[in-house]
Amino acid sequence: MKSKQFRIYIPIFLSSKKDQQVFMHAIINPPSPNKKLLAAAKKYNSLITKD
């Protein structure tokens, strides 16, 4: 039996060269997580971690 493969295609339309550059810069150099994101990750990890 063959395994089923699923692919998700997300169309991204970048109309200008500047849009493409901004997008690629954000992908290659993502911003650091802020305090709220770090707090949410800490809370999430505490909820899923077994003692």
C-alpha positions as CSV (number, residue, x, y, z in Angstrom):
1,M,0.0,0.0,0.0
2,K,1.4,3.4,-1.0
3,S,1.5,6.1,1.7
4,K,-0.5,9.2,1.0
5,Q,1.4,12.4,0.6
6,F,-0.2,15.7,1.3
7,R,1.2,19.0,0.1
8,I,0.0,22.4,1.1
9,Y,0.5,25.2,-1.5
10,I,0.3,28.7,-0.2
11,P,0.2,31.1,-3.1
12,I,2.2,34.2,-2.3
13,F,1.9,37.1,-4.8
14,L,4.6,39.7,-4.5
15,S,3.9,42.4,-7.0
16,S,7.1,44.3,-6.9
17,K,10.8,43.7,-6.5
18,K,10.7,45.6,-3.2
19,D,8.0,43.3,-1.9
20,Q,10.0,40.3,-2.8
21,Q,13.1,41.7,-1.0
22,V,11.2,42.6,2.1
23,F,9.6,39.1,2.2
24,M,12.9,37.3,1.7
25,H,14.6,39.5,4.3
26,A,11.9,38.6,6.9
27,I,12.3,34.9,6.1
28,I,16.1,34.8,6.3
29,N,16.4,37.2,9.2
30,P,13.3,36.8,11.4
31,P,12.9,39.2,14.3
32,S,13.7,38.0,17.8
33,P,10.7,36.9,19.9
34,N,9.3,39.6,22.1
35,K,8.4,39.2,25.8
36,K,4.8,38.2,25.2
37,L,5.8,35.4,22.8
38,L,8.5,34.1,25.3
39,A,5.9,34.1,28.1
40,A,3.4,32.3,26.0
41,A,6.0,29.6,25.0
42,K,6.9,29.2,28.7
43,K,3.3,28.8,29.7
44,Y,2.6,26.3,26.8
45,N,5.7,24.2,27.7
46,S,4.6,24.1,31.4
47,L,1.2,22.9,30.3
48,I,2.4,20.1,28.1
49,T,5.4,18.9,30.2
50,K,4.7,15.9,32.4
51,D,6.1,16.0,35.9
